Amino acid sequence: MEGERHGGGIEEAAEAFRADLAYLGERFPLSSQHLLVVGLSTSEVVGLPIGKGSNLAVAHALFEVLEAFRRDTGVHVAVQCCEHLNRALVVRPETVERFALDPVLVRPVPEAGGAFATVAYDAWDGTCVEAVRAHAGIDVGATLIGMHLKPVAVPVRPPKPFVGKAFVTMAVTRPRLIGGPRARYPEYRR
């Protein structure tokens, strides 16, 4: 990852990812009641086009950051695979049970699913599911996590907009507002 415009190596990418997850957790206090979807292209992190350079070293380093965040908050996590697996998600068996998810039979590998999903699958004795409706999400490298968020996504501007060379977008969700001009809306408490 030499000569990067945004971060100089795996350690810097991991620190940016850690900062963004912490900020998301401050904005939306995540707990065991919540599901966080994570899309992460290691190709984009190292400055290559998405899907053109899966990198297991980067995946392991960034997964350690995610796993520490998961343990600290208790949040359930779904790691999105790439489009070669129709953006299926890797989850822990406890997450399948907690959110009544339907497993599918597939095993991500770096060339079909991506390096990050592969590392998550191996670490979590993984299960894959086809879809989730997450409460919040972080997308590193334009992996398009929106299909796995609840219907009303609210953008969150990350403090570190790049992890390596990959652009970061984040979102939290809120319930839909219903009613008409006379309706009143209470403050939403997460």
Secondary structure, DSSP 8 states (H G I E B T S, - for coil): -TT-SS-SSHHHHHHHHHHHHHHHHHHS---TT-EEEEEE-HHHHTTS-TTS---HHHHHHHHHHHHHHHHHH--EEEEE--GGGTT-EEE-HHHHHHTT--EE----BTTBB-HHHHHHHHHTT-EEES---BSEEEEESS---GGGB-SSEEEE--SS-EETTEEEEEEEE-----S-TT--------
